[in-house]
């Protein structure tokens, strides 16, 4: 029997965010917005959901006078992503 996919990661945008963060130390909001093609509002909502789940950390600061939001994947997020990928592989074996 197939195991349930993590519904938090099964969203296209949240999966995209996690896919990018798993391979870098950190990524800023502009980078994520540019590479996902998401609107700023939608990206902000999805980042908040991932942060509340403990999958990413969000650091807000400034780069000169410009606000800067930086995201990093947590160990829990890395594990959730790994597990999600393994379950997708199980689905593909059928």
Rosetta blueprint (number, residue, H / E / L):
1 X L
2 X L
3 X L
4 X L
5 X L
6 X L
7 X L
8 X L
9 X L
10 X L
11 X L
12 X H
13 X H
14 X H
15 X H
16 X H
17 X H
18 X H
19 X H
20 X H
21 X H
22 X L
23 X L
24 X L
25 X L
26 X L
27 X E
28 X E
29 X H
30 X H
31 X H
32 X H
33 X H
34 X H
35 X H
36 X H
37 X L
38 X L
39 X L
40 X H
41 X H
42 X H
43 X H
44 X H
45 X H
46 X H
47 X H
48 X H
49 X H
50 X H
51 X H
52 X H
53 X L
54 X L
55 X L
56 X E
57 X E
58 X E
59 X E
60 X E
61 X E
62 X E
63 X E
64 X L
65 X L
66 X E
67 X E
68 X E
69 X E
70 X E
71 X E
72 X E
73 X E
74 X L
75 X H
76 X H
77 X H
78 X H
79 X H
80 X H
81 X H
82 X H
83 X H
84 X H
85 X H
86 X H
87 X H
88 X H
89 X H
90 X H
91 X H
92 X H
93 X H
94 X L
